[in-house]
Each structure stands twice: as C-alpha cells, then as structure tokens.
Amino acid sequence: MPNHKTSADYIIVGAGSAGCALAYRLGMAGADVLLLEHGSRDGGLWNWKINMPAALSYPMNMPRYDWGLHTEPEAQLNGRVLVCPRGKVWGGSSAINGMVYVRGHVGDYDHWQQAGAAGWSGRAVMPYFRRLETVHGVDADGAHWRGDCGPVQVTRAAATNPLHPAFIAAGSEAGFNYTADYNGEVQEGVCHFDQTIFRGVRQSAARAYLAPALQLPNVVLTQALVQRVCFEKSRAVAVEARVGDALVRFHAKREVILSASAIHSPKLLLLSGIGDENSLRKVGITPVVHRPGVGQNLQDHLEAYIQQQCKQPVTLNSQLGLFSKGAIGARWLLFQTGAGASNHFESGAFLRSPQATYPDMQFHFLPAAIRYDGKLASAGHGFQAHVGHMRSAARGSVELVDANPQTPPRIRLNYMSSDADWKNFRHAIRTVRAIFRQPAMAEFCGTDIAPVGESDAALDAYIRAHAESAYHVCGSCKMGAADDKTAVTDSHCRVFGIDNLRVVDSSIFPRIPYGNTNAPSMMVGEKAAAHILKQELPPDNSSLR
C-alpha cells in the first residue's frame, strides 16, 4: 500500500449522505479523517448522468453507480423481486436519488425519542436541519424555519408546467390545505417541492460536503471495499478492506464509524461478528457480541404510479424522443437551464388519513406518465402521481447468505403484510384520484391509464402487480435504549457492546420518517458529528406542527 494512508483518528466507511456530512464536520474541526468508499467519484459537472437533474433515471440503473441489489420475492406482491438501488459512488444514494428534499414531520422525531433515542426529538433535530441547508426561494415569512448558510443548496421548485399549479389548485378544491413550506412550520397540505438542485445542477452530498472536505489536509478518501471491522477485545481498532488485489488493514486511533447504508452497515456488523449469535454461527462466523437487532427493523416506503391521460399536449411525454433528449442535454451542458435542470417532481402533497394525527400519505406529482426508471412511457400525453402510504407496520431484514463479503445480503421488506396496509393504500389512491377530478384539472384530466377501475379488487390487483419501492430503506441498526434488545446503537450512535464503534446513517432510524430520507440521513451525519465533537446544538423552542 505505498502512497496510501492506512491510519487516522477516525475511519469512516462509506461516502454517502451521512458519511460525507460527518467527514466534513470532523475535518472542519481539525480531526484526522480517513474516508473509505468503494464507489467511483461522480466525475464533476460534465458527468451529466449524475449531475443533470432530469437524467435521474440513468445512474440508479447503472452498475457503475448502483450496487444492483434486489429484494427476496415479495409474497404480497405476486412474488415479485424488487430492485433496491443504493449509490455506489461518491455521495452515495444522494448522487442517484430523485432530489426531493424532505425533512420529515416533527412527530417523526418525537417518536424516535419516545422509542428510546434520547435527544432526537423534533425540537432537538431541527437545528441540525437548519445547519445543513441553504434554502433558495422561500418567502421571507418562512425564513425563520430554514437554514441560510449550510453546505447543502436547496431550491424551491419553479413549477412552470401548467399541470403543477392545476394540481395544487385541485388539492385546495378537494378540501386540503396549501402549505407554503412543508419543511417549515406546517408539513400538511399540497405544496411546491424543495429540491437538492442549485442553478440546474444536482446537489449531492459529494458536492455539498465531500468536495470541500477533501480540500482539507486532514481529510483523505481512499477507494476501498471494506469487508469487516477488527477488534482488540471489546474495542474496534481497524477495518479490513480490499484495495485492488490487496487486503489492507486501516487502523483507527480513535473510532471506526460505519456510514455504509441501511443495507451495508448491518452487513458489515454481521460479517464482523455483531448480530444474532445463532444466525452468525449458521453461516460460519464466530460471534463477538450478541445483538439480535442487527439487520432487523428494515423499513421502506412503497409507492404506485397513478396515471391519467392528458387532454392537452403540455406533458413531458413529447420530449422523450432522441432528438428532444439531445436538445435538452445540449442546453443543460451549455447553460444548466431548460428541461434538463429539474427533476420535474415540482409539486406534491403530504396529506392525512382520517385516523392519523399528522400526514401519513405522500404524493409526488409528475407532468409525465412514465416509470421512475425512465421506461414504459405511456403513449400520447399523460401525467401521474407517485402515491404512497407512509405508515406501514411492515418490518423486514438484512441477512447474510454466507460469510463471503462479496455475496450480496438477503433483503426482505415484507411489503403489504397487514390488512391495514391494503386499506390505507387504497385510500391514498382514491385521494389522489379525487384531486385529479376537481374542476382545476378538468381541462387536462382525461381517462384513467392506470389503474383501471375503482373497486377494492382492481386497486389491490394493481398494487400487487405494479407497486415499487420508493428507495427509502432504513432502520436496520436501530437506535434505542440500552435495555432494548432490538436496538443496535445508543442515542450517540455507539454500537452496544463494542467501544469506539458507531453507525451513522439511515440504518439507525428507529422508524422511517414520513417523507424522503436523504435529508434525515444528512441530519444524522450532522448530529453525530456534534456528539463526537461534544458540540451539540441547543433544541429549537419554536412551535412546529
């Protein structure tokens, strides 16, 4: 390993949303940081597949940037195997995601605290959200709730396509509140989305955090595939990683920190002997610490596309030909403007079912009828809403198949595993269809494309055949109290039973937030850094709803 650094105070495994934030904050405080990331760099501005927002379907379907993970066959979804994209690139999944920026409801984090994650209430985490963001396009009245000097540039969507204001107006006609800033005082309502886009360019964690961190002399990134954590008695002292053809040990003088995602962080703990001892022995691994919660509590959001024909030629479906795509791409490469400069998820809603105390349904409105992966566009003009019920009791798992670090783990989500899931999903579909059929959308809304039919049986059949992951997996190394045998880390992200080892990423979420998970993951990186540096921010005492 000539010319490579092999020791540091802090070794961070994974340059994703949380890992980049953590490396930046530790580095800015003067700490000696070594970041280990298997994925390649994002290539800078001219890598249009990552940095052009409208090209979002490309990187999540490319082996160069995505780990290529899949679930086990899902029993309630016709036995289908679903893709589980995770970023294999600088910035992690923030470099391949849909760029919708959602903090989550204050109630999400109050639940975390009630579940044993002391100090993670809504008021406690809000200062870290403000710290990480610089928001553009928020009205002066809402500026108090938002950050104005953080590394992550967040922009309020312009929503110039006529379908976006029509959708928002129709939501009001259907009886729902309009919220001027769902990331501010009030989440509930129809809304314009915030985007991790600035001046037409994706703002991944690599661009926001990692690029400035790597300008520091005390922060180094090495491309390496970490295989396990190494211990001396009950203390983490190193990680073993493959760098090219060599097997190298990287030594941590102070801490090893896993920020490798909700799939790979539990996988690394299990490969290192931390997990359910009986399960570990079955795959030939000697247990180090019996912690049965490792890899359990896995959660995700499931969504379905509700598509309508559009009676006017105003949708993006007319811009999917090669000539149109070429023109859009050329304009973006030259000026970072035009249709390529948006993810086109520019409006949506956070709505509440009758039994819920705060929003439990999320809708992403898109002025096109096309799958998230860019395939199977509807003929003619159409639009859709990505509809999901965000409060499922389903819990899955990440498990080892064998002791080989190269073997992908077994991923189960157990989607739609309760009667309540079906009832709630039907309600979400009917809610968005009620919005589509309001007077404000009458000039646009044509016949149903999918699903066809209104009965429970028709909707259930559509969900079984077509529902997909929203790519929000989390929760597999749950943070909680020491007496909670299902918890993996304490409220400072420290792994129970091992000194000098933390997990800092979306795997520590006790329960999935009711919204997209990139912003909460970066917040976790920010807050964990504050714990490590003993520089915690005081809670926010404002009134949040």
C-alpha positions as a printed Julia matrix, in Angstrom:
545×3 Matrix{Float64}:
   0.0     0.0     0.0
   2.63    2.62   -0.93
   1.4     6.21   -1.06
  -1.83    5.35    0.76
  -2.75    6.48    4.23
  -3.52    3.46    6.41
  -4.38    5.04    9.76
  -6.32    8.0    11.08
  -8.12    9.16   14.19
 -11.47    8.44   12.57
 -12.11    5.91    9.84
 -15.47    6.46    8.14
 -16.76    3.62    5.98
 -18.96    5.0     3.21
 -19.08    8.38    1.46
 -22.86    8.62    1.32
 -25.24   11.26    2.63
 -24.35   10.81    6.3
 -20.7     9.86    5.8
 -19.93   12.95    3.72
 -21.6    15.23    6.28
 -19.7    13.54    9.1
 -16.34   13.75    7.32
 -16.88   17.44    6.58
 -17.76   18.39   10.15
 -14.99   16.32   11.74
 -12.5    17.61    9.21
 -13.51   21.23    9.72
 -12.93   20.72   13.46
  -9.36   19.61   12.75
  -9.8    15.86   13.2
  -7.69   13.38   11.22
 -10.2    11.59    8.97
  -9.84    8.69    6.53
 -12.92    8.02    4.41
 -13.16    4.62    2.7
 -15.55    4.36   -0.26
 -15.87    1.54   -2.78
 -17.65    3.61   -5.41
 -16.09    5.84   -8.02
 -16.12    9.63   -7.97
 -19.08   11.43   -9.53
 -16.97   12.92  -12.31
 -17.78   16.57  -11.72
 -20.19   18.75  -13.68
 -19.62   17.07  -17.05
 -20.92   13.76  -15.78
 -24.41   14.63  -16.96
 -25.87   11.27  -15.95
 -25.43   12.22  -12.3
 -25.45   16.0   -12.31
 -28.24   16.77  -14.78
 -31.39   16.5   -12.65
 -33.65   15.29  -15.46
 -31.3    12.36  -16.1
 -32.05   10.83  -12.68
 -33.22    7.51  -14.13
 -29.76    6.77  -15.56
 -27.41    6.45  -12.57
 -29.78    4.39  -10.43
 -29.84    1.78  -13.18
 -26.11    1.69  -13.94
 -23.79   -0.91  -12.34
 -21.08    1.73  -12.23
 -23.09    3.81   -9.76
 -25.53    1.36   -8.17
 -24.9    -1.77   -6.12
 -27.53   -3.71   -8.08
 -29.32   -5.05   -5.01
 -32.69   -6.81   -5.08
 -35.22   -7.97   -2.54
 -36.25  -11.53   -2.0
 -39.56  -12.39   -3.72
 -42.28  -10.36   -2.01
 -45.17  -12.64   -1.08
 -47.89   -9.96   -1.18
 -46.67   -8.5    -4.49
 -47.18  -11.57   -6.68
 -43.8   -12.92   -5.61
 -42.02  -10.14   -7.47
 -38.36   -9.35   -6.87
 -37.97   -5.58   -6.47
 -34.87   -3.53   -7.14
 -33.23   -1.81   -4.17
 -30.91    0.86   -5.61
 -28.07    2.06   -3.35
 -25.46    4.51   -4.53
 -22.01    3.06   -5.29
 -20.41    6.44   -5.95
 -19.12    9.47   -4.08
 -22.2    10.92   -2.4
 -23.86    7.52   -2.15
 -27.57    7.48   -2.84
 -27.71   11.28   -2.84
 -25.93   11.02   -6.21
 -28.59    8.76   -7.77
 -31.83    9.75   -6.0
 -34.82   11.81   -7.12
 -33.6    15.01   -5.41
 -36.82   15.73   -3.5
 -35.8    17.34   -0.19
 -37.98   16.45    2.78
 -37.03   16.92    6.43
 -39.96   14.95    7.8
 -42.6    15.86   10.35
 -41.67   16.91   13.88
 -43.77   13.97   15.07
 -41.42   11.55   13.3
 -38.58   12.57   15.58
 -40.7    12.84   18.69
 -41.46    9.18   18.08
 -37.73    8.44   17.84
 -37.24    9.92   21.28
 -40.23    8.04   22.69
 -38.75    4.84   21.23
 -35.56    5.32   23.26
 -33.43    7.63   21.09
 -32.91   10.26   23.78
 -32.15   13.71   22.41
 -33.62   13.08   18.95
 -36.98   14.81   19.36
 -38.36   17.12   16.7
 -37.12   20.19   18.53
 -33.7    18.59   19.06
 -33.05   17.74   15.41
 -34.39   20.95   13.81
 -31.19   22.98   14.47
 -29.21   20.37   12.54
 -31.56   20.56    9.57
 -31.12   24.33    9.55
 -27.38   23.94    9.9
 -27.04   21.71    6.85
 -29.07   23.76    4.35
 -29.01   26.98    2.38
 -32.51   27.42    1.0
 -33.4    29.44   -2.08
 -36.9    30.61   -2.97
 -38.56   30.55    0.45
 -40.73   33.55    1.35
 -39.36   35.92    3.98
 -42.16   34.89    6.37
 -40.89   31.31    6.35
 -37.17   32.08    6.53
 -37.11   31.58   10.31
 -37.71   27.87    9.89
 -34.97   27.33    7.32
 -31.19   27.49    7.06
 -29.33   30.13    5.08
 -25.64   29.22    5.41
 -25.35   25.42    5.25
 -23.39   23.33    2.73
 -26.46   21.81    1.0
 -28.08   24.12   -1.56
 -31.85   23.57   -1.62
 -34.1    25.26   -4.18
 -37.88   25.69   -4.22
 -39.18   24.22   -7.47
 -40.26   26.71  -10.13
 -43.21   24.51  -11.21
 -43.73   26.32  -14.53
 -45.52   23.48  -16.3
 -49.26   24.34  -16.17
 -50.07   20.96  -14.66
 -48.32   21.86  -11.39
 -50.47   24.9   -10.47
 -53.52   22.95  -11.63
 -52.66   20.09   -9.27
 -52.14   22.47   -6.34
 -55.39   24.31   -7.07
 -57.24   21.0    -7.36
 -55.87   19.95   -3.98
 -57.39   23.05   -2.43
 -60.69   22.37   -4.2
 -60.63   18.86   -2.75
 -60.5    20.38    0.73
 -56.8    20.18    1.51
 -54.62   22.92    2.92
 -51.92   24.6     0.84
 -48.68   24.76    2.79
 -46.19   27.4     1.72
 -43.28   25.38    3.16
 -43.72   21.73    4.12
 -40.17   21.8     5.53
 -41.08   24.74    7.73
 -43.81   25.32   10.27
 -46.54   23.15    8.71
 -45.92   19.99    6.69
 -49.5    19.03    5.94
 -51.01   20.12    2.64
 -50.47   20.39   -1.1
 -47.19   22.1    -1.88
 -44.34   23.06   -4.13
 -41.44   20.71   -3.56
 -37.94   21.61   -2.44
 -35.14   20.1    -4.49
 -31.46   19.35   -3.84
 -30.75   21.26   -7.03
 -28.98   24.59   -7.39
 -28.58   26.54  -10.62
 -29.68   23.49  -12.55
 -27.19   21.03  -11.0
 -27.74   18.13   -8.59
 -26.53   18.95   -5.08
 -25.38   15.57   -3.83
 -23.63   15.1    -0.51
 -20.42   14.73   -2.51
 -20.82   18.2    -3.99
 -22.07   19.81   -0.76
 -19.85   18.16    1.85
 -17.19   15.93    0.36
 -15.67   18.32   -2.17
 -14.87   21.0     0.46
 -13.79   18.34    2.98
 -11.23   16.94    0.56
  -9.68   20.39    0.26
  -8.57   19.99    3.86
  -5.16   18.41    4.51
  -6.58   16.27    7.31
  -9.32   14.52    5.28
  -8.36   11.75    2.85
 -10.56    9.45    0.74
  -9.34    6.04   -0.39
 -11.23    3.76   -2.76
 -11.61    0.5    -0.87
 -14.15   -2.25   -0.29
 -14.4    -2.74    3.47
 -15.03   -6.34    4.5
 -15.11   -6.33    8.28
 -14.28   -4.44   11.47
 -11.32   -5.66   13.51
 -11.33   -5.77   17.32
  -8.98   -5.96   20.27
 -11.12   -7.47   23.0
 -14.23   -5.24   23.05
 -12.7    -2.31   21.17
 -12.85   -1.55   17.44
  -9.32   -0.78   16.24
  -9.32   -1.18   12.46
 -11.16   -2.27    9.36
 -10.04   -4.82    6.81
 -10.59   -3.75    3.22
  -9.76   -4.79   -0.29
  -7.89   -2.2    -2.33
  -7.41   -3.54   -5.82
  -5.96   -7.02   -5.32
  -4.53   -6.26   -1.88
  -6.13   -6.91    1.5
  -5.27   -3.94    3.72
  -5.9    -3.13    7.37
  -6.74    0.52    8.09
  -6.17    1.44   11.74
  -8.41    3.8    13.71
  -6.69    5.64   16.54
 -10.0     6.8    17.97
 -13.1     5.38   16.24
 -14.44    3.3    13.38
 -17.68    4.74   12.0
 -19.92    2.77    9.62
 -21.85    5.0     7.21
 -22.34    2.39    4.53
 -26.19    2.49    4.16
 -29.12    0.62    5.66
 -28.04   -2.45    3.71
 -24.27   -2.49    4.02
 -23.81   -1.18    7.57
 -25.7    -4.13    9.1
 -23.95   -6.45    6.63
 -20.56   -5.24    7.89
 -21.59   -5.64   11.53
 -22.72   -9.19   10.83
 -19.54  -10.05    8.92
 -17.62   -8.7    11.94
 -19.46  -10.95   14.39
 -22.01   -8.48   15.78
 -25.55   -9.79   15.49
 -27.71  -12.71   16.49
 -25.23  -15.34   17.63
 -27.22  -18.32   16.35
 -27.62  -16.79   12.89
 -23.93  -15.92   12.77
 -22.86  -19.46   13.64
 -25.09  -20.84   10.88
 -23.03  -19.0     8.27
 -19.68  -19.81    9.9
 -18.98  -16.54   11.7
 -17.79  -16.52   15.31
 -19.99  -14.18   17.37
 -18.28  -11.24   19.06
 -21.35   -9.5    20.5
 -24.86  -10.96   20.62
 -27.06   -8.16   19.28
 -30.14   -9.7    17.65
 -31.39   -6.36   16.3
 -28.62   -6.09   13.72
 -30.22   -6.3    10.29
 -33.74   -6.32   11.69
 -36.35   -3.49   11.68
 -35.69   -2.79    7.97
 -38.29   -0.4     6.58
 -39.15    1.27    3.29
 -41.89    3.24    1.57
 -43.87    1.51   -1.15
 -45.46    3.55   -3.93
 -47.6     3.13   -7.02
 -47.97    5.36  -10.08
 -51.49    6.66  -10.64
 -51.58    7.72  -14.29
 -54.09    9.77  -16.28
 -54.28   10.73  -19.92
 -53.78   14.45  -20.5
 -56.14   16.22  -22.89
 -53.62   18.91  -23.72
 -50.1    18.49  -25.18
 -48.32   20.01  -22.19
 -46.64   16.99  -20.65
 -43.06   15.77  -20.83
 -44.06   12.71  -22.85
 -43.48   14.66  -26.07
 -39.85   15.29  -25.06
 -38.73   11.66  -24.75
 -37.51   11.16  -28.32
 -33.82   11.08  -29.17
 -33.84   14.5   -30.86
 -35.65   16.15  -27.93
 -33.39   14.49  -25.38
 -30.33   15.61  -27.34
 -31.53   19.2   -27.43
 -32.36   19.17  -23.71
 -28.97   17.7   -22.89
 -27.07   20.19  -25.05
 -28.83   23.13  -23.43
 -28.08   21.77  -19.99
 -24.41   21.12  -20.78
 -24.01   24.67  -22.09
 -26.13   26.64  -19.65
 -27.54   24.3   -16.93
 -31.03   25.51  -17.82
 -34.14   24.18  -19.52
 -35.94   20.88  -19.03
 -32.71   19.17  -18.01
 -32.3    21.44  -14.97
 -35.2    19.96  -12.96
 -36.17   16.56  -11.61
 -39.75   17.56  -12.57
 -41.07   16.44   -9.18
 -42.05   20.04   -8.54
 -45.35   19.73   -6.72
 -46.94   17.21   -4.43
 -48.73   16.75   -1.13
 -48.44   15.47    2.42
 -51.94   14.51    3.49
 -53.51   12.84    6.47
 -55.86    9.89    6.6
 -58.9    10.3     8.89
 -57.31    8.21   11.65
 -53.89    9.94   11.53
 -52.72   12.81   13.73
 -50.27   14.09   11.12
 -49.54   13.31    7.44
 -49.29    9.66    6.54
 -49.69    9.92    2.74
 -47.21   11.45    0.31
 -47.83   12.28   -3.35
 -45.15   13.26   -5.88
 -46.83   14.83   -8.92
 -45.1    14.45  -12.29
 -46.23   16.06  -15.6
 -45.47   12.83  -17.47
 -46.7     9.25  -17.45
 -43.56    7.16  -17.18
 -41.88    4.75  -14.8
 -39.27    6.04  -12.34
 -36.55    4.16  -14.24
 -37.42    6.04  -17.43
 -39.03    3.04  -19.12
 -42.54    2.27  -20.38
 -43.72    5.79  -21.08
 -47.42    6.0   -21.83
 -48.36    6.6   -25.46
 -49.55   10.14  -26.06
 -49.72   12.67  -23.26
 -50.22   11.77  -19.63
 -49.39   12.7   -16.06
 -49.09   10.81  -12.81
 -48.72   10.95   -9.08
 -46.42    8.65   -7.17
 -48.71    7.61   -4.34
 -47.65    6.03   -1.1
 -48.94    5.38    2.38
 -46.03    6.05    4.7
 -47.15    4.41    7.93
 -46.86    0.68    7.43
 -46.15   -1.67   10.31
 -44.18   -3.93    7.95
 -40.65   -4.73    9.06
 -38.05   -6.6     7.07
 -34.46   -7.7     7.45
 -30.95   -7.75    6.04
 -29.3   -11.15    6.49
 -26.08  -12.82    5.43
 -26.28  -15.6     2.89
 -22.79  -16.8     3.8
 -19.55  -15.48    5.29
 -18.17  -14.25    1.95
 -18.02  -10.41    1.95
 -18.59  -10.46   -1.83
 -22.0   -12.13   -1.54
 -24.94   -9.69   -1.61
 -27.09   -9.92    1.51
 -30.6   -11.33    1.61
 -33.05   -8.39    1.73
 -36.66   -8.84    2.81
 -39.12   -5.95    3.16
 -42.42   -7.82    3.76
 -44.38   -5.15    1.92
 -48.19   -5.05    2.32
 -48.11   -7.66    5.06
 -51.15   -6.42    7.01
 -54.79   -5.69    6.25
 -54.2    -2.07    7.29
 -51.58   -1.69    4.52
 -54.17   -2.54    1.87
 -56.86   -0.33    3.35
 -54.51    2.63    3.66
 -53.01    2.23    0.19
 -56.48    2.14   -1.4
 -57.39    5.29    0.49
 -54.25    7.03   -0.81
 -55.04    6.08   -4.42
 -58.63    7.28   -4.11
 -57.47   10.51   -2.52
 -55.2    11.46   -5.4
 -57.85   10.5    -7.92
 -60.28   12.78   -6.14
 -57.76   15.61   -6.6
 -57.32   14.79  -10.29
 -61.08   15.07  -10.8
 -61.51   18.55   -9.36
 -62.52   21.47  -11.62
 -59.0    22.94  -11.63
 -57.75   19.91  -13.57
 -60.79   19.4   -15.78
 -59.12   20.89  -18.86
 -56.24   18.43  -18.51
 -57.59   15.25  -16.93
 -58.58   12.55  -19.42
 -59.33    8.88  -18.91
 -57.52    6.6   -16.49
 -54.33    4.97  -17.74
 -53.53    3.0   -14.6
 -55.02    1.57  -12.59
 -58.25    0.96  -14.46
 -61.22    0.57  -12.14
 -62.19    1.79   -8.69
 -63.09   -1.39   -6.82
 -61.01   -2.75   -3.97
 -60.19   -5.78   -6.11
 -58.99   -3.64   -9.04
 -56.79   -1.46   -6.86
 -55.38   -4.42   -4.96
 -54.52   -6.2    -8.21
 -52.73   -3.09   -9.46
 -50.74   -2.75   -6.25
 -49.7    -6.42   -6.36
 -48.57   -6.14   -9.97
 -47.06   -2.67  -10.11
 -46.18   -1.15   -6.71
 -42.48   -0.38   -6.36
 -40.03    0.66   -3.7
 -39.66    4.4    -3.14
 -35.98    3.64   -2.38
 -36.17    4.81    1.25
 -34.75    1.75    3.03
 -33.68    2.44    6.61
 -33.88    1.23   10.21
 -31.72   -1.91   10.14
 -29.39   -0.84   13.01
 -31.99    0.77   15.22
 -31.01    3.45   17.71
 -32.54    3.0    21.15
 -32.13    2.46   24.87
 -29.59    0.06   26.35
 -32.3    -2.24   27.74
 -33.95   -2.58   24.3
 -32.6    -5.87   22.98
 -33.67   -4.93   19.44
 -31.58   -1.73   19.47
 -28.1    -1.71   17.95
 -26.8     1.74   18.87
 -27.36    4.2    21.69
 -28.53    7.78   21.15
 -24.95    8.84   20.33
 -24.83    6.21   17.54
 -22.42    4.0    19.52
 -22.79    0.25   18.95
 -23.78   -1.57   22.12
 -21.12   -3.93   23.45
 -18.18   -2.52   21.48
 -16.09    0.54   22.25
 -15.03    3.02   19.57
 -17.57    1.81   17.01
 -20.52    3.84   15.71
 -23.1     3.54   12.98
 -24.04    6.86   11.38
 -26.53    6.6     8.52
 -30.19    5.86    7.82
 -29.88    2.39    9.35
 -30.14    3.9    12.85
 -33.63    5.37   12.26
 -35.95    3.75   14.84
 -38.88    4.37   12.49
 -38.94    5.61    8.92
 -39.75    9.33    8.61
 -42.9    10.23    6.7
 -41.13   11.5     3.62
 -37.95   11.09    1.58
 -34.91   10.0     3.57
 -31.93   11.89    2.12
 -32.34   15.0     4.28
 -32.75   12.98    7.51
 -29.63   10.98    6.61
 -27.56   14.13    6.26
 -29.05   15.41    9.51
 -27.86   12.21   11.22
 -24.34   12.89    9.95
 -24.5    16.44   11.29
 -25.85   15.42   14.69
 -23.44   12.51   15.1
 -20.52   14.84   14.39
 -21.8    17.16   17.11
 -21.9    14.24   19.57
 -18.36   13.15   18.67
 -17.02   16.71   18.96
 -19.15   17.44   22.04
 -20.62   20.46   20.31
 -24.35   19.71   20.47
 -26.71   22.47   19.39
 -29.5    23.56   21.76
 -33.05   22.4    20.88
 -35.36   24.61   18.89
 -38.14   26.05   21.05
 -40.3    27.26   18.15
 -43.82   25.96   17.59
 -43.69   23.26   14.93
 -46.64   21.32   13.53
